[in-house]
Amino acid sequence: MGLEHLLEALERDANAQIEQLLAQARAEAEGVTAAMTTALAQRRGAAAEARERSRLIEVEQAVTRARRAARRSVLEARERLLERVFAAARGELPAAAAGADYRAGLSAALAGALAAVGGEEVVIRCPEALVRDLERLRPHATPPARVVVDPAAGSGFRVATVDGAVEVDDTLESRLDRLRPELARRVLAQLGLES
């Protein structure tokens, strides 16, 4: 009985140790599986958050691009509107230069232009419609002035020194150009389109 029992006892002990080692291995495997499952869930969650952040950034960028494009379209439309308004205003300038209001201020405008060029001899360039009025005002001009018909002078007149070094542009076109920023604001405000 001795050896047979001893072998059985050893076998039982070995089986018990095997069961114990298997139980420990299963427990460790379950722990590793649980840890891996948790880590995998965290990684999936982090990846999902990263994708969501990326999508949000893409959406925000798309919205920003759309807003810029819309703003650009609005500004371009305003500019086209202002170009049409100022083109129409330019078309009315010859009639305005022929009007009584313009001619009433012609003497003061000429005096201001002559004062700006100093005491040098000057040439006054104007369209034919203003020659008589400027000829009439010329005898009072200091320095001496010569009136020359220039169809390209615009609606009004230009005073230049004989050597061309100094020129004063007192055409309605140049006045309109100088006033354009302020007039553009007024036009947009009247139309309710100011920015």
C-alpha positions as CSV (number, residue, x, y, z in Angstrom):
1,M,0.0,0.0,0.0
2,G,2.8,2.2,0.5
3,L,3.9,3.0,-3.0
4,E,0.5,2.9,-4.6
5,H,-0.9,5.3,-1.9
6,L,2.0,7.4,-2.2
7,L,1.6,7.7,-6.0
8,E,-2.1,8.4,-5.5
9,A,-1.3,11.1,-2.9
10,L,1.3,12.6,-5.2
11,E,-1.2,12.5,-8.1
12,R,-3.9,14.2,-5.9
13,D,-1.4,16.8,-4.8
14,A,-0.3,17.4,-8.3
15,N,-3.9,17.6,-9.5
16,A,-4.6,20.0,-6.7
17,Q,-1.7,22.1,-7.6
18,I,-2.7,22.0,-11.2
19,E,-6.2,23.1,-10.3
20,Q,-4.9,25.8,-8.1
21,L,-2.5,27.0,-10.9
22,L,-5.3,26.8,-13.4
23,A,-7.5,28.8,-11.1
24,Q,-4.8,31.4,-10.6
25,A,-4.2,31.5,-14.4
26,R,-7.9,31.9,-15.1
27,A,-8.1,34.6,-12.5
28,E,-5.1,36.4,-14.0
29,A,-6.5,35.9,-17.5
30,E,-9.8,37.3,-16.5
31,G,-8.0,40.3,-14.8
32,V,-6.0,40.9,-18.0
33,T,-9.1,40.5,-20.1
34,A,-11.0,43.0,-17.9
35,A,-8.0,45.4,-18.0
36,M,-7.8,45.1,-21.8
37,T,-11.5,45.5,-22.2
38,T,-11.4,48.7,-20.0
39,A,-8.3,50.0,-21.9
40,L,-10.0,49.2,-25.3
41,A,-13.1,51.0,-24.2
42,Q,-11.1,54.0,-23.1
43,R,-9.2,54.0,-26.4
44,R,-12.4,53.8,-28.4
45,G,-13.8,56.6,-26.3
46,A,-10.7,58.7,-26.9
47,A,-10.8,57.9,-30.6
48,A,-14.5,58.8,-30.8
49,E,-13.8,62.1,-28.9
50,A,-10.9,62.9,-31.3
51,R,-13.1,62.2,-34.3
52,E,-15.9,64.4,-32.8
53,R,-13.4,67.2,-32.1
54,S,-12.1,66.8,-35.7
55,R,-15.6,67.0,-37.1
56,L,-16.4,70.0,-35.0
57,I,-13.3,71.8,-36.2
58,E,-14.2,70.9,-39.8
59,V,-17.7,72.2,-39.3
60,E,-16.4,75.4,-37.6
61,Q,-13.9,76.0,-40.5
62,A,-16.7,75.4,-43.0
63,V,-18.9,77.9,-41.3
64,T,-16.1,80.4,-41.1
65,R,-15.4,79.9,-44.8
66,A,-19.1,80.3,-45.6
67,R,-19.3,83.5,-43.5
68,R,-16.3,84.9,-45.2
69,A,-17.7,84.1,-48.6
70,A,-21.0,85.6,-47.7
71,R,-19.3,88.7,-46.4
72,R,-17.2,89.0,-49.5
73,S,-20.4,88.6,-51.6
74,V,-22.1,91.4,-49.7
75,L,-19.1,93.7,-49.9
76,E,-18.8,93.0,-53.7
77,A,-22.5,93.7,-54.1
78,R,-22.2,96.9,-52.2
79,E,-19.3,98.0,-54.3
80,R,-21.2,97.2,-57.5
81,L,-24.1,99.2,-56.2
82,L,-21.9,102.2,-55.3
83,E,-20.2,102.0,-58.7
84,R,-23.6,102.2,-60.4
85,V,-24.6,105.1,-58.1
86,F,-21.4,107.0,-58.8
87,A,-21.6,106.3,-62.5
88,A,-25.1,107.8,-62.5
89,A,-23.9,110.8,-60.5
90,R,-21.0,111.3,-63.0
91,G,-23.5,111.3,-65.8
92,E,-25.3,114.2,-64.2
93,L,-22.2,116.3,-63.6
94,P,-22.2,118.1,-67.1
95,A,-25.7,119.3,-66.4
96,A,-24.8,120.3,-62.9
97,A,-21.9,122.4,-64.2
98,A,-24.3,124.2,-66.6
99,G,-26.6,125.0,-63.7
100,A,-27.1,128.2,-61.9
101,D,-25.9,126.9,-58.5
102,Y,-22.5,125.9,-59.9
103,R,-22.1,129.1,-61.9
104,A,-23.0,131.1,-58.8
105,G,-20.0,129.6,-57.0
106,L,-17.6,129.8,-59.9
107,S,-16.0,133.1,-58.9
108,A,-15.1,131.8,-55.4
109,A,-13.9,128.5,-56.8
110,L,-11.7,130.2,-59.4
111,A,-10.3,132.6,-56.8
112,G,-9.4,129.6,-54.5
113,A,-7.7,127.7,-57.3
114,L,-5.7,130.8,-58.4
115,A,-4.6,131.4,-54.8
116,A,-3.5,127.8,-54.6
117,V,-1.1,128.1,-57.5
118,G,0.6,131.3,-56.2
119,G,1.6,134.3,-58.3
120,E,2.7,132.5,-61.5
121,E,1.0,132.9,-64.8
122,V,-1.6,130.2,-65.3
123,V,-3.7,128.4,-67.9
124,I,-7.4,127.7,-67.1
125,R,-8.6,124.6,-69.0
126,C,-12.4,124.1,-69.3
127,P,-15.1,122.8,-71.5
128,E,-16.5,125.3,-74.1
129,A,-19.7,125.8,-72.0
130,L,-17.7,127.6,-69.2
131,V,-15.4,129.7,-71.4
132,R,-17.5,132.8,-71.4
133,D,-18.0,132.7,-67.6
134,L,-14.3,132.1,-66.9
135,E,-13.3,134.8,-69.5
136,R,-15.6,137.2,-67.6
137,L,-13.9,136.4,-64.3
138,R,-10.4,136.3,-65.7
139,P,-9.7,140.1,-65.7
140,H,-9.9,140.0,-61.9
141,A,-7.5,137.1,-61.8
142,T,-4.2,137.5,-60.1
143,P,-1.9,136.1,-61.5
144,P,-2.6,136.6,-65.2
145,A,-4.7,133.8,-66.6
146,R,-5.4,132.5,-70.1
147,V,-8.6,130.4,-70.7
148,V,-8.2,127.4,-73.0
149,V,-11.0,125.2,-74.3
150,D,-10.2,121.6,-73.3
151,P,-13.1,119.1,-73.8
152,A,-11.2,116.6,-71.6
153,A,-11.2,119.0,-68.7
154,G,-14.4,117.5,-67.3
155,S,-17.3,119.4,-65.7
156,G,-15.6,122.4,-64.3
157,F,-12.1,123.7,-64.8
158,R,-8.4,123.1,-64.1
159,V,-5.9,125.8,-63.3
160,A,-2.3,125.0,-64.0
161,T,0.9,127.0,-64.0
162,V,2.3,127.5,-67.5
163,D,5.2,125.1,-66.8
164,G,2.7,122.5,-65.6
165,A,4.4,122.2,-62.2
166,V,1.3,122.9,-60.2
167,E,-2.3,122.1,-61.2
168,V,-5.5,122.6,-59.3
169,D,-8.3,120.3,-60.5
170,D,-11.7,122.0,-59.6
171,T,-13.9,119.8,-61.7
172,L,-17.0,118.3,-60.3
173,E,-15.5,114.9,-61.1
174,S,-12.6,115.5,-58.8
175,R,-14.9,116.9,-56.1
176,L,-17.0,113.8,-56.4
177,D,-13.9,111.6,-56.1
178,R,-12.8,113.5,-52.9
179,L,-16.2,113.2,-51.4
180,R,-16.7,109.6,-52.4
181,P,-16.0,107.9,-49.0
182,E,-18.4,110.2,-47.2
183,L,-21.0,110.0,-49.9
184,A,-20.7,106.2,-50.1
185,R,-21.4,106.0,-46.3
186,R,-24.5,108.2,-46.7
187,V,-25.8,106.2,-49.7
188,L,-25.4,102.9,-47.8
189,A,-27.0,104.4,-44.7
190,Q,-30.0,105.7,-46.6
191,L,-30.4,102.2,-48.1
192,G,-30.0,100.6,-44.7
193,L,-26.8,98.7,-46.0
194,E,-24.2,100.2,-43.7
195,S,-21.8,97.7,-42.2
